């Protein structure tokens, strides 16, 4: 006769990580003898010197406590499911009858089971960003039964979000992302507690927000917040489940966990502003955040359950066009300024300044021009030269009549096409790339340079509604 003994995750360190043992015994006492023979170190953790079970250990056969079935002499029938259930520090929450049904597919997994599902229910996870990555992450964590999900975002739903942010629908346009997300998530799983942090994560509030959670899932789309999340996680000793997306490429890793590296170990400092555009500027394939976000949710659940090989010391690259996954080995940098042997960053800093963002927005060598101001100038017959620094494919979406087109990356080598004495208004999609070009031109001693605030999208919204907003 053959049965299966299930070993809970807290005891697997004594069983070489094994979650089950096939046994050929007819009583519980004989089953334990087989276990102790295979893994001698586990014995003292389960039984007293007199051979009786320790008070914090229970054993169940096919879901029934052996104390009601004869104790150590309880019969173990062929094919029986025998489980060791020790108490777990922290008071794991109980599952309601509805939750037993809801999570039945989890309970059937030896690596999860009842105790694993209780761990999931007891977990507190903070998702930073309710966008492309935050959508699949929060949906799958809620569906899995994570007990507390915090979300950080301060934006509202825009139609352009719906191509990839599957938390939202057309009825929620203009509404708070977090309130809209909560409505969707509660409908998916009302057993989860959803905590909304409707603020921009900053050096002033990050530690206070993150400290109450077990781990953080990074769904950010900009470098200042990414470095802020990393540093806060290191200072608070929280795992950081990292993901990023751009066009057709994605990245996944787990930082600051099990003495692994942090994000700064891999990237000590960010690229110069404008070198790597955001998804808003560079675009992203709609399904890509679903793929990467689901992988982040998977790593989060593995951390909670204590199972599997985590993406610690590993960096996953995904190429959607080639349908190719590649894995790189990474390691902790002892000289890292935040997690190294002698860290120099021991508190949160000004991350916009660190990433060079403030140096762009605080320049006084050029001015910001509102779209209405430009409209009036053009109506009065004045003719500043408008430079459109967007990419070629963006002109197929919308273009401003009379603007000259010089893509951002080409402008420095085409500087001889411009005159430092002329009046220029520089525009892009939203005003980010054009601001960087304005700074560049001002540093080249161009006398009159203005950045079109909000770019062609703002022009389309407030001046020419025949143009699409993208």
C-alpha positions as CSV (number, residue, x, y, z in Angstrom):
1,X,0.0,0.0,0.0
2,X,1.2,3.5,-0.8
3,X,0.3,6.9,0.6
4,X,1.6,10.4,0.4
5,X,2.9,12.4,3.3
6,X,2.7,16.2,2.7
7,X,5.5,18.3,4.4
8,X,4.7,22.0,5.1
9,X,7.1,24.7,3.9
10,X,8.4,25.6,7.4
11,X,9.8,22.0,7.8
12,X,11.2,21.6,4.3
13,X,14.6,22.9,5.3
14,X,14.9,19.5,7.1
15,X,13.8,17.5,4.0
16,X,16.1,19.0,1.4
17,X,13.2,21.2,0.2
18,X,11.0,18.2,-0.6
19,X,7.3,18.9,-0.1
20,X,6.1,15.2,0.0
21,X,7.3,11.7,0.8
22,X,5.8,8.5,-0.6
23,X,5.3,6.1,2.3
24,X,4.2,2.5,2.7
25,X,2.7,2.3,6.2
26,X,-0.6,1.4,7.7
27,X,-0.5,3.7,10.8
28,X,0.5,7.3,11.5
29,X,3.3,6.1,13.8
30,X,4.7,4.0,11.0
31,X,4.5,6.9,8.6
32,X,6.5,9.1,10.9
33,X,9.1,6.3,11.3
34,X,9.6,6.3,7.6
35,X,9.9,10.1,7.6
36,X,12.5,10.1,10.4
37,X,14.5,7.4,8.6
38,X,14.6,9.4,5.4
39,X,15.2,12.8,7.2
40,X,16.5,12.2,10.8
41,X,16.9,16.0,11.5
42,X,13.2,16.6,11.4
43,X,12.4,14.2,14.3
44,X,13.1,16.5,17.2
45,X,10.9,19.1,15.7
46,X,7.8,16.9,15.6
47,X,7.9,14.5,18.6
48,X,8.7,14.6,22.3
49,X,11.2,12.2,23.8
50,X,8.4,9.9,24.7
51,X,7.4,9.6,21.1
52,X,4.2,11.7,21.3
53,X,3.5,14.6,19.0
54,X,4.7,18.1,20.2
55,X,1.8,20.4,21.2
56,X,2.3,22.7,18.2
57,X,2.1,19.9,15.7
58,X,-1.0,18.3,14.2
59,X,-1.4,15.5,11.7
60,X,-4.4,15.1,9.4
61,X,-5.5,12.1,7.3
62,X,-7.7,13.0,4.4
63,X,-8.7,16.2,6.1
64,X,-9.4,14.7,9.5
65,X,-7.4,15.2,12.7
66,X,-5.7,12.0,13.9
67,X,-6.7,12.9,17.5
68,X,-10.2,11.9,16.5
69,X,-9.0,8.7,14.7
70,X,-6.8,7.0,17.2
71,X,-3.7,9.2,17.4
72,X,-0.5,7.5,16.4
73,X,-2.4,4.3,15.8
74,X,-4.8,6.0,13.3
75,X,-5.1,3.9,10.2
76,X,-3.5,5.1,7.0
77,X,-5.3,3.6,4.0
78,X,-3.9,3.1,0.6
79,X,-3.8,6.4,-1.3
80,X,-4.5,8.4,1.8
81,X,-3.4,12.1,2.0
82,X,-1.4,12.6,5.2
83,X,-0.4,16.1,6.2
84,X,1.8,17.5,8.9
85,X,0.3,20.9,10.1
86,X,2.6,22.8,12.6
87,X,1.5,26.1,14.1
88,X,3.0,29.1,12.3
89,X,4.1,32.3,14.1
90,X,2.0,35.3,13.3
91,X,-1.5,33.9,13.6
92,X,-2.3,33.0,10.0
93,X,-5.9,34.0,9.2
94,X,-8.6,31.4,8.8
95,X,-10.3,30.7,5.5
96,X,-14.1,31.1,5.2
97,X,-16.2,28.4,3.5
98,X,-16.5,30.6,0.4
99,X,-12.7,31.0,0.3
100,X,-12.2,27.2,0.4
101,X,-14.3,27.0,-2.8
102,X,-12.8,30.1,-4.4
103,X,-9.2,28.9,-3.9
104,X,-9.8,25.2,-4.4
105,X,-7.4,25.0,-7.3
106,X,-4.7,26.4,-5.0
107,X,-5.6,24.0,-2.2
108,X,-5.1,21.1,-4.6
109,X,-1.5,22.1,-5.1
110,X,0.9,20.4,-2.7
111,X,3.1,23.6,-2.8
112,X,0.2,25.7,-1.6
113,X,-2.5,23.8,0.2
114,X,-4.4,25.2,3.1
115,X,-1.4,26.6,5.0
116,X,-0.1,28.2,1.8
117,X,-3.4,29.9,1.1
118,X,-3.4,31.2,4.6
119,X,0.0,32.7,4.0
120,X,-1.4,34.4,0.9
121,X,-4.3,35.7,2.8
122,X,-2.0,37.1,5.5
123,X,0.3,38.8,3.1
124,X,0.4,42.6,2.6
125,X,1.7,43.7,-0.9
126,X,2.1,47.3,-2.1
127,X,1.8,47.8,-5.9
128,X,3.4,51.1,-7.0
129,X,1.6,52.3,-10.1
130,X,-1.9,51.4,-11.3
131,X,-0.9,51.4,-15.0
132,X,0.3,48.9,-17.5
133,X,2.2,46.7,-15.0
134,X,0.0,47.5,-12.0
135,X,-3.1,46.3,-13.7
136,X,-2.2,42.6,-14.3
137,X,-0.2,42.5,-11.0
138,X,-3.1,43.7,-8.9
139,X,-5.7,41.6,-10.7
140,X,-3.8,38.3,-10.3
141,X,-2.8,39.0,-6.7
142,X,-6.4,39.8,-5.8
143,X,-7.6,36.7,-7.6
144,X,-5.0,34.6,-5.8
145,X,-6.3,35.9,-2.4
146,X,-3.6,38.2,-1.2
147,X,-5.2,39.6,2.0
148,X,-4.0,43.2,1.7
149,X,-3.2,45.0,-1.5
150,X,-2.0,48.6,-1.3
151,X,-1.9,50.7,-4.4
152,X,0.0,54.0,-5.1
153,X,-1.1,56.3,-7.9
154,X,-2.5,59.8,-8.3
155,X,-3.6,59.8,-12.0
156,X,-7.0,59.6,-13.6
157,X,-8.1,57.2,-16.3
158,X,-7.4,58.4,-19.9
159,X,-8.7,56.7,-23.1
160,X,-5.1,56.2,-24.1
161,X,-4.6,53.9,-21.1
162,X,-7.1,51.3,-22.2
163,X,-4.8,49.8,-24.9
164,X,-2.9,48.1,-22.1
165,X,-4.3,49.0,-18.6
166,X,-6.8,46.2,-18.3
167,X,-8.1,47.4,-14.9
168,X,-10.2,50.1,-16.6
169,X,-13.0,50.6,-19.1
170,X,-14.5,53.4,-21.1
171,X,-17.0,54.2,-18.4
172,X,-14.2,55.2,-16.0
173,X,-12.6,57.9,-18.3
174,X,-11.6,60.9,-16.2
175,X,-12.2,59.1,-12.9
176,X,-9.6,58.3,-10.3
177,X,-7.4,55.3,-11.3
178,X,-7.3,54.0,-7.7
179,X,-11.1,54.3,-7.1
180,X,-11.7,52.7,-10.5
181,X,-9.2,49.9,-9.7
182,X,-10.8,49.2,-6.3
183,X,-14.2,48.9,-7.9
184,X,-12.9,46.3,-10.4
185,X,-10.8,44.4,-7.8
186,X,-13.6,44.2,-5.2
187,X,-15.8,42.7,-7.9
188,X,-13.1,40.2,-8.5
189,X,-12.4,39.3,-4.9
190,X,-14.3,41.0,-2.0
191,X,-12.2,39.1,0.6
192,X,-9.1,41.3,0.0
193,X,-8.5,44.5,1.8
194,X,-7.7,47.3,-0.7
195,X,-5.7,50.3,0.6
196,X,-5.5,53.3,-1.6
197,X,-2.6,55.8,-1.5
198,X,-3.8,58.4,-3.9
199,X,-0.5,60.4,-3.8
200,X,2.7,60.8,-5.8
201,X,5.2,58.6,-4.1
202,X,8.0,60.9,-2.8
203,X,11.0,61.0,-0.5
204,X,8.7,62.5,2.1
205,X,6.0,59.8,2.2
206,X,7.6,56.6,0.8
207,X,9.0,55.1,4.0
208,X,5.7,55.8,5.9
209,X,3.7,54.1,3.1
210,X,6.0,51.1,2.5
211,X,6.8,50.2,6.1
212,X,3.4,48.5,6.7
213,X,3.8,46.1,3.7
214,X,5.7,42.8,3.4
215,X,7.0,43.6,-0.1
216,X,6.7,46.0,-3.0
217,X,5.9,45.4,-6.6
218,X,7.5,48.0,-8.8
219,X,5.1,49.1,-11.6
220,X,6.7,52.5,-12.1
221,X,7.2,54.1,-15.5
222,X,9.9,56.7,-14.6
223,X,13.5,56.6,-13.2
224,X,13.0,58.9,-10.2
225,X,10.3,56.8,-8.7
226,X,12.1,53.6,-9.6
227,X,15.2,54.6,-7.7
228,X,13.0,55.9,-4.9
229,X,11.2,52.5,-4.6
230,X,14.6,50.7,-4.7
231,X,16.2,52.8,-2.0
232,X,13.1,52.7,0.3
233,X,12.9,48.9,0.0
234,X,16.6,48.6,1.0
235,X,16.3,51.0,3.9
236,X,13.2,49.1,5.2
237,X,14.5,45.6,4.2
238,X,11.6,44.9,1.9
239,X,11.7,42.7,-1.2
240,X,11.3,44.7,-4.5
241,X,9.7,42.7,-7.3
242,X,10.9,44.7,-10.3
243,X,9.4,44.9,-13.8
244,X,9.8,47.3,-16.7
245,X,8.6,47.6,-20.2
246,X,9.5,49.6,-23.4
247,X,8.1,49.1,-26.9
248,X,8.6,45.3,-27.4
249,X,11.0,44.6,-24.5
250,X,10.5,43.7,-20.9
251,X,12.6,43.0,-17.8
252,X,11.9,41.1,-14.5
253,X,13.9,40.5,-11.4
254,X,13.6,40.3,-7.6
255,X,15.7,42.9,-5.8
256,X,16.8,43.2,-2.2
257,X,15.8,39.7,-1.1
258,X,17.8,36.8,0.4
259,X,21.0,38.9,0.4
260,X,20.6,39.5,-3.4
261,X,21.4,42.7,-5.3
262,X,19.3,45.8,-5.4
263,X,18.4,47.8,-8.5
264,X,21.4,50.1,-7.9
265,X,23.8,47.2,-7.9
266,X,22.8,46.7,-11.6
267,X,22.3,50.4,-12.5
268,X,24.1,52.7,-10.1
269,X,22.8,55.8,-11.8
270,X,20.1,56.6,-14.4
271,X,20.7,57.4,-18.0
272,X,20.7,61.1,-19.0
273,X,17.2,62.6,-19.3
274,X,15.8,61.9,-22.8
275,X,18.1,59.0,-23.7
276,X,15.5,56.4,-22.7
277,X,12.0,57.7,-23.4
278,X,9.1,56.7,-21.3
279,X,6.3,54.4,-22.6
280,X,4.2,57.5,-23.2
281,X,6.9,58.9,-25.5
282,X,8.3,55.7,-27.0
283,X,5.2,53.5,-27.0
284,X,4.6,50.0,-25.8
285,X,2.9,46.9,-27.3
286,X,-0.4,46.5,-25.5
287,X,0.1,42.9,-24.4
288,X,3.7,43.4,-23.1
289,X,2.7,44.7,-19.6
290,X,0.4,41.8,-19.3
291,X,3.2,39.3,-19.8
292,X,5.7,41.2,-17.6
293,X,3.1,42.0,-14.9
294,X,2.0,38.4,-14.7
295,X,5.6,37.3,-14.1
296,X,5.9,39.9,-11.3
297,X,2.7,38.5,-9.7
298,X,4.2,35.0,-10.0
299,X,7.4,36.0,-8.2
300,X,5.4,37.8,-5.5
301,X,3.3,34.7,-4.8
302,X,6.5,32.6,-4.7
303,X,8.0,34.9,-2.1
304,X,4.8,34.7,0.0
305,X,4.7,30.9,-0.2
306,X,8.4,30.3,0.1
307,X,8.5,28.1,-2.9
308,X,10.4,27.7,-6.2
309,X,13.5,29.4,-7.6
310,X,13.1,33.1,-7.3
311,X,14.5,35.7,-9.7
312,X,17.1,36.7,-7.1
313,X,20.5,37.2,-8.6
314,X,18.8,36.7,-12.0
315,X,17.7,39.2,-14.6
316,X,15.1,38.1,-17.1
317,X,14.8,39.8,-20.5
318,X,11.9,39.3,-22.8
319,X,11.7,40.2,-26.5
320,X,8.1,40.1,-27.8
321,X,9.1,40.3,-31.4
322,X,11.5,37.4,-31.3
323,X,9.4,35.6,-28.7
324,X,12.6,35.1,-26.8
325,X,13.4,34.9,-23.1
326,X,17.0,35.4,-22.0
327,X,18.4,35.3,-18.4
328,X,21.4,37.1,-17.1
329,X,23.2,36.4,-13.9
330,X,23.6,39.4,-11.6
331,X,25.1,39.7,-8.1
332,X,25.2,42.1,-5.2
333,X,27.7,44.9,-5.5
334,X,29.7,45.3,-2.2
335,X,30.4,48.9,-3.2
336,X,26.7,49.7,-3.9
337,X,25.9,53.1,-2.4
338,X,22.7,51.9,-0.8
339,X,23.0,48.2,0.0
340,X,26.8,47.7,-0.1
341,X,29.2,47.1,2.8
342,X,29.6,50.8,3.6
343,X,26.5,52.5,2.1
344,X,26.7,56.3,1.6
345,X,22.9,56.7,1.1
346,X,21.2,56.1,4.4
347,X,18.1,58.2,3.8
348,X,16.0,59.1,0.9
349,X,17.2,61.8,-1.4
350,X,15.8,64.2,-4.1
351,X,15.3,61.7,-6.9
352,X,14.2,64.2,-9.5
353,X,17.5,66.0,-9.0
354,X,19.4,62.7,-8.9
355,X,17.9,61.7,-12.3
356,X,18.6,65.1,-13.8
357,X,14.9,66.0,-14.2
358,X,15.1,69.2,-12.2
359,X,17.9,70.5,-14.3
360,X,15.6,70.4,-17.3
361,X,12.6,72.0,-15.8
362,X,14.4,74.7,-13.8
363,X,16.4,76.2,-16.7
364,X,15.7,79.8,-17.3
365,X,17.5,80.0,-20.7
366,X,14.3,79.2,-22.5
367,X,10.6,79.9,-21.8
368,X,7.5,77.8,-21.7
369,X,4.8,78.8,-24.2
370,X,1.1,77.9,-23.7
371,X,-0.7,76.6,-26.8
372,X,-3.2,79.5,-26.5
373,X,-0.3,82.0,-26.5
374,X,1.1,80.4,-29.7
375,X,-2.3,80.4,-31.3
376,X,-2.6,84.2,-30.7
377,X,0.9,84.8,-32.0
378,X,0.1,83.0,-35.2
379,X,-3.2,84.8,-35.6
380,X,-1.4,88.1,-35.4
381,X,0.8,87.2,-38.3
382,X,4.0,86.6,-36.4
383,X,5.8,83.6,-37.7
384,X,8.2,81.9,-35.2
385,X,9.7,78.8,-36.6
386,X,8.1,75.7,-35.1
387,X,10.3,72.7,-34.8
388,X,8.7,69.3,-34.4
389,X,11.2,66.9,-32.8
390,X,8.9,63.8,-32.8
391,X,9.7,60.6,-34.7
392,X,8.7,60.0,-38.4
393,X,5.9,57.6,-37.5
394,X,4.3,60.1,-35.1
395,X,3.7,62.5,-38.0
396,X,1.4,60.0,-39.5
397,X,-0.8,60.3,-36.4
398,X,-0.9,64.1,-36.2
399,X,1.1,67.1,-37.5
400,X,1.0,70.9,-37.2
401,X,0.8,72.8,-40.4
402,X,4.0,74.8,-41.1
403,X,6.2,73.1,-38.6
404,X,9.6,71.8,-39.7
405,X,10.4,68.3,-38.7
406,X,13.8,67.4,-37.2
407,X,13.7,64.2,-35.0
408,X,15.2,64.8,-31.6
409,X,18.2,62.5,-32.1
410,X,19.0,64.1,-35.4
411,X,18.9,67.7,-34.3
412,X,22.4,68.1,-32.9
413,X,24.0,67.0,-36.2
414,X,21.6,69.2,-38.2
415,X,22.2,72.3,-36.1
416,X,23.6,74.1,-39.2
417,X,20.1,74.1,-40.6
418,X,19.0,76.6,-37.9
419,X,19.9,80.2,-37.1
420,X,20.8,81.2,-33.5
421,X,19.1,84.6,-34.1
422,X,15.7,83.3,-35.1
423,X,12.6,82.8,-32.9
424,X,11.9,79.1,-32.3
425,X,9.1,77.2,-30.7
426,X,9.9,73.5,-30.1
427,X,7.2,70.9,-29.8
428,X,6.8,67.1,-29.4
429,X,4.0,64.9,-28.2
430,X,3.7,66.1,-24.6
431,X,6.5,68.7,-24.1
432,X,9.1,66.4,-22.5
433,X,11.4,65.8,-25.4
434,X,11.0,69.4,-26.7
435,X,12.1,70.7,-23.3
436,X,15.3,68.8,-23.6
437,X,15.9,70.2,-27.1
438,X,15.2,73.7,-25.8
439,X,17.8,73.4,-23.1
440,X,20.3,72.1,-25.8
441,X,19.6,75.0,-28.1
442,X,19.9,77.5,-25.2
443,X,23.3,76.0,-24.4
444,X,24.2,76.5,-28.0
445,X,23.5,80.3,-27.5
446,X,20.2,80.4,-29.4
447,X,18.7,83.7,-28.4
448,X,14.9,83.0,-28.5
449,X,13.7,79.4,-27.8
450,X,10.4,78.4,-26.3
451,X,9.0,75.0,-25.4
452,X,5.3,74.3,-26.3
453,X,3.9,73.2,-23.0
454,X,1.9,70.0,-23.4
455,X,3.1,69.5,-27.0
456,X,0.8,68.7,-29.9
457,X,-1.6,66.8,-27.7
458,X,-2.3,69.9,-25.8
459,X,-2.7,71.8,-29.1
460,X,-5.2,69.2,-30.2
461,X,-7.2,69.4,-27.0
462,X,-7.4,73.2,-26.8
463,X,-6.8,74.6,-30.2
464,X,-7.4,72.2,-33.1
465,X,-9.8,69.4,-32.2
466,X,-9.5,67.9,-35.7
467,X,-6.1,66.4,-34.6
468,X,-6.2,63.2,-32.6
469,X,-4.7,63.0,-29.1
470,X,-2.4,60.0,-28.7
